[in-house]
Amino acid sequence: MKNVYIETLGCQMNKSDSERIAGILSHFGYIETNNEKNADLLIINTCSIRQLSADKAYSQLGVWGKRKKTNPEIKIAICGCVAQQDKEKIKKRAPYIDLIFGTHNIYELPELIKRVENGEKVCSITNKPYIADQNNFKIIRKPSVNAWIPIIEGCNNFCTYCVVPFTRGRERSRNPEEILKEAQNIIKEGFKEITLLGQNVDSYGKDLNDNNITLANLLRKMNSLEGDFRIRFVTSYPSDITDDLIDAVGECEKVCKYFHIPMQSGNSRILKEMNRHYTKEQYYEIVSKIRSRFPDVAITSDFIAGFPGETEEEFQDTLNAIEELKLDYSNTAAYSPREFTKAGKMIDKFLPEEVKYERLERLNEKNREMCLKSNEKFINKKMRVLVENKTEKNGKITLNSRADNNKIVHFESDKINIGDFAYVKVTKAQTWCLYGEPV
């Protein structure tokens, strides 16, 4: 038996990919370890959504490369979006790497690993997915109450700032029966929350040429599965949120009343420059429709500060949107130029770094303000939560849980366990979390 250490950067899709990689490798005598110093095979699963993420990957490879000098038997691999995008650059910067494989090549791993173990240096990057029977391989999920199921991969939108269409390819939906079978296995294994994943999760089924295969209908089918569990889905593209999807969320008691809907900018001109297929007004209409249906819904978003050509007035529209929409939380980032993207070529419109990061700080301040206001609305309310983990200090056990609407709630109890659903009355609100007591 050999040990494999997998470091995962980036989104939940990458984390799900890592679980599948660990499962495939288990068929070839590899056991996953949390200690990289004990590993025979080191894998970094990378993210290239921003330059900082790519830099982190190269930094880790540098550390591993030094270790390989003293222990040449160690094998090093890189996969994920940086591998898909930068294979030639990786070969030059890190010639000691034994294996480079892309986002489309995970299920080719059995053949790739054999070649590496025979002493080859292997690079396998294709623009089309490697076809394999995924059911032949188990998935090794981390011990948790939460499990992820990718239902659609890739993106057809080509937002001008985003590399996903280049690193993940075009949208590809999985067969619903295959998804439901995986969900049933997850429930049998004792997981209490299933998150359906997709770069544009609401586009699920559009490429399958069957009008009955939609995210809304998949939620209905999953909701009918036996077991005590709940369902989430991320990430939603605003103009793909249909009335039927909203209806399905309302009909299905196991589906969380939570939507993550990236807006990216609160200004319609910037949205057009980003090639986002909606206006500010259309986004407002979608949020209004959801909030009118679900009073305690949480709606979170993503925003970019300092997109090329963004004026101060246009940035103010973003700050105003976060407040007017009463967003519960937002992921924020300064604009990061990415290779191959249209915005990455708008060099004459790039804003100075100090301007981008000053705007990001104001964006974060507005985010903190709105998070606190959102949390304060729940004081004295009863919330259904799922206990995810616990901490113990000075003899007191604090249970760390998540409500159906994704709010983090801490409370004390010695009778409720990890993996239990419970009801908690909120007694205190802070910026990033709530505190309560079981009822």
N, C-alpha and C positions, 0 to 999 in steps of 0.2 A: 504494500500500500504506500502511496505517496501523498504528500500534503499540497494543497493548492490554496493560495491566498488571493482573494479577489477584492480589489479596491474599486468602489463604484462612485463615480462623480455624476452629478446632474439629476435628471428628472426621475420620476417613478417608473417610466418606461425602461430606463437604463437599469434600475434596480430589479425590475422584473426580468430583464434580459440576463442579469447576473444569476438569478435563481435558476434560469434555464441552462445557463452555461455550467453551473455547479452540478445540475442534474445529469447533463450529458457526460461530464468528466467522471462522475461516479461510476459509470459503466466501464471506465478504463483504469480503475484502481485509485482514483484521486479522492481524498477526503478533504473537505473544506476546513481550513483552520483560521482562527482569528489572530494568530501570531505570525506575522510575515517572516520573522527570523527562522521559523521552523519549516518554511515552505520550500518544496522542490520546484514548484511552478508559481510564478508571480504574474498576475493578470491585472491590468488597469483598464477599466471600462470607462470610456471618456465622454465628455460633453464639450461641444464647441459653440454653444449658444452665445457665449461671450469670450473675449480674449483671455480674461482672467481664468476661466475654466480650463482653456487649452494650456495656458502657462503652468497651471497647477499640475496638469498631467505630465508635461515635459520635465518639471522639477522632480516629480516622483520617479520618473524614469532615470533621471540622473543619479538619484540616491541608489536605486537598484543596480544601475550600471557599475557603480563603485563596489558594491557587494559582489557582483559577478566576477570582478577582477581577482578577488581572493577565493572565490568558490565558483569556478567555471562550470560546474555541473548544474548550477541553477539555471532554469529556463525562464525567460521573460517574454510576456506577450502583451500586446496592446490591442484593444478593440473599441467599438463604439464610434461616435461621430467624428472624433479627431482622426482616428484610423481611416475611416471612410474618406475623409477629405484630404488628409495630408500624407498619404503613404510615401511619396517620394521624399518629402521633407523629413519624415521619421527615419527613413533609411540613412539619410545623410547625418542627421543629428544624433541618432542612437544606433549605430551599426551593430551593436552587441545584441540587439533584440532578436529573439528566435522566431517570433510569430507575430504577424500583423494580419488581423482579419476584420472585415467591415460589418456594418449593421445587417447586411443581407446574407452573411456567411456563417451565422451561429450554428446552424444545423449541418454545416459541413465539417464541424469540429472533429468528429471521429477520424476522418481521413487526415485532417491537418495535424492532429496530435500525433498520429502514427509517424508522419513524416518528420516532425520535430524530434520525436524520440529516436529516430534513426539518424539524427545529426544534421538534418537539413535546416536552413533558414528559410522560412516560408512566409510569403505574402499573398493573401487571397482577398482581393477587393473586387466585387462585381457590382454592376449597376442594376442588376435584377436579382431578386431573392433566390437563394439556393433552395430548390424544391426537395423536401424530405417529409416523411411521415412523422410529424411532431409527437404523435401518440406513442412512438417507440421509446421515448425518453421521459423519465420522471422529472419532476420539478422539485428542487430542494429549497423550500421556503424557510426564511429565518423564523425562529420561535417568536410568535407574536399573536395578537388577536386579529390582525389585519392581513388580508391577502389581496394581491393584484392580479387582474386578468386583462392582458392586452386584447382588445377586440378589433381595433383598426390601427394600422401603422401607416406613416407617411402623410404627405400633405400636398394638395393641389393648388393652394392659394397663392404661393409665391409672393408673400409679403416682402417688400423691398429690403428689409433689414435682416431677414431670417434665412438661415442655412438649411433648415429642416428638409425642404424638397430635394436638396442636393445630397444630404447625408442619409436621409431615411427613405427617399424615393417618393413615388406617387402613392395615393391612398389605396390600401389593400385591406379589405374586411375579411375576418375569419368566418367560417361557417357557423351559424347559430347553434347547431346541434353539438359541435365541438366545444363551443363556449359553455353551454349548459352542462355538458359532461364534466368539464373542468370545475365548474361551480359546485356540482354535486360532490366531487372529490374533496374540494376545499371544505365544504360543510361537514363531511364525514371526518375530516382531520381535526375538526374542532375550532376552526376559525370562525369569528363572529362578525366580521365585516369584510365585504368584497367590494373592491373598487375597480370599475371598468375603465380601462385606459385607452386613450387615443390622442394623437396630436390634435385632431379635430374629431372628438368622440361622437358629436352629433351627426357627422357625415356617415356614420356606420351604415353599411348596406347599400349605399348609392352605387357602388361598383359591381354589385351582384345581380343587377337586372331583375330584381324581384321586389315589387312595391310593398310586399308584406314584411320584408326584412328591413326593419328600422330600429333605431335605438329605443323608441317608445315601446314597440312590440317586444323587443328583447327584455326590457325592464319588466313588462307584464309577465313574461314567461319565467323570468328569474324569481319574481315575487311569489309565484305559485309553487316554487320548490319548498319541500318540507324542511323545517329547521328553524331555530331561533337565531336569526342573523339579520344584518341590515346591508343595504346596497348604496354605493356612491358611484358617480361617474365624473371623469375629468379628461380633457379640458374642453369646454364648450366654445364654439365659434359663434359670435352673436347672431349673425343672420341665418344660421342653421338651426336655431332654437325654434321649433314649430309649436303651434298650439297643441298638437297631438302629444308632443313630448311633455309639455306642461301638464296636460290632462293626465298622462301616465304617471307623472310624479305625484299628482293629487290622488289618483286611484290606488296606488300601490303603497300599502302601509309599511313595507320594509324598505322603501326607497327614501333616503334622507332628503329633507327639504333644504337643499344646499346646492348652489350653482356657482361654479368658478367660470367667469366670463371675461376674458381679457379685453380691455378697451384700447389700451396702448397710448391713446391721446384723447383729450377732450375737445379737440379742434377738428372740424370737418376737413379743412384744407390739408392738414397734416395727415389725417386718416387717408385721404386720397393719395398723398405722396407715399404713404406706407403701403398702398395697394390693399387697404382693408376695404371689404365690400359692404360697407354701411356708413352712415353719417352719424354725427353726434346725436341728432334727433331720433334716428332709428334705434340707437342704443338706449336712449332714455325711454322710448316706448316699450322696448323689451323688458327692461328692469321694472317699469311701472306695472306691466302686465303680470309679472311674476310676484311682485310684492302685494298686489291686490288680491292674489289668489292664496298666498301663504303669509300670514301676518308676521310669523316669527322666523321666516326664511333668512338665511345668511347668503349674501352675494359678495363674492370676492373678485378681484380683478388683477390685471397686470398693467404697468405703465412704464414708458420709456421717457427719460428726461434728456433733452438736448438732441433730438433728432435733427439731421442736417437741414438747415434753413429755418428751424423753429425760432420764431420771434418771442420776445418776452410776453407780448399780449397773448400769443397762442399758447404759451406755457401756462399763463394764468387761467386759460380755459380749462386746462387739465386740473388745476387745483380747485377750480369752481365745480367741476364735474364730480370730483370725489366727494365734495361736501353736499352738493345738490342731490346726488344719487344715494347719499347715506351709505356708502360702501362700507362693509364690515371689516375688510382688510384688503390690502393690495401688495403684490410683489412689485418691487421697484428696481430700476437699473438705469444707469447712464448709458446713452447710446454707445455701442461698441461696433466698429466697422468689421464686417465679416467678408471674407473672400468669396467671390462668385456672385454676391448679391448686388442688386442695382444701387441700393443706397451706399454700399461700400465704394462705389465709383463717383459719388457726389462730392469729390474732394474739395471743390471750390465752395461748397456749402457747409463743410464741417465747422462746428463751433469750437472755440478754445476749450481745452480740458477744464480750466478753472470755471468757465461758465456752466458746462455740463454738470460738474460736481456741486456747484453752488445750487443749481436748480434741483439736483437730486436730494440735497439736504433739506430744501424746502418741501419737496415732495414727501420725504420721509416724515417730516414734522407734521404735515397735513394728515398723513396716514396714521401716525400715532394719535393725533387728536380725534380722528373719526373712529379708530378702534376703541378708544376709551368710551366715547359717546355710545357706540354700538353696545358695548358690554354693560354699560350702566342701565340700559333699557331692561336688562334681565334681572336686576336686583328684586328680590322677593318673589320671583317666578319659579315655578317647578319645571325642571328639565329632565328629560330621559337621557342617561349617559351610558357609555360603555367604558368600563375600567380597562385601561391599556397597560399600566404598570403601577408600581408603588415605590415609595421611598420611606425609610425609617430614620428618625432622628430623635434622640433623647427619649426613646421608648414610645414615641408616637408614630403611628403608621399613617402616612398621607397617600391616598389613592389618587392617581392622575388619570383623568378620564376625558372623553370627548363626547359632546352632545350630538344629537342627530344633525344639528345645523353647523357642526364643525367647531363650536366653541370649546375651548379647553377649560375643564372644571376640576379644581382640586378640592378634596374633602377628606375628613378623617373618619375611619371606621375599622374595626377589627372583626367585623362580621361579613363584610363584602369582599369578594376575591377578584383577582385579575381575570378578565373574561366575562364577568357578570354584567348584566344590564341592571341599572338602578335608577331611582328617582332622587333628585337632589334639589333642595330649595336654595337658591342663590342668595348669599348674604353680603357679598363684597365683590366689587369689580375693580380690576386693574387694567392697564393698557392691553396686555397680551393674554390675560386669563381671567377666570372667575373663581370665586371660592364659595363653598356652600356646605350644607349639612344634609345627610340622608333623611328621607321622609318615607 
